[in-house]
Amino acid sequence: MSDYNNTIAFWKRKPKDNDEPGKKYPNYTGKMTVDGKQKEVSLWLNMKKPEERKEGDPDMSGQIQDPYKANND
């Protein structure tokens, strides 16, 4: 994995059957490796019309979290 250290990759998120109506889901999801540790990333695009944006609004926003681990209790 060292060849991919300090890298990030995104994939367009496809809607899922169990998505909740009205809930905002990320436009892209992916993985990143920082100092040999893998993380999961989510990316939202700012879809506001230019006239609705305020000065300083980001074009994108994101979140980084530890990889999801299901409880198998």
Secondary structure, DSSP 8 states (H G I E B T S, - for coil): -GGGTTEEEEEE----TT--TT----SEEEEEEETTEEEEEEEEE----GGG--TT--SEEEEEE--------
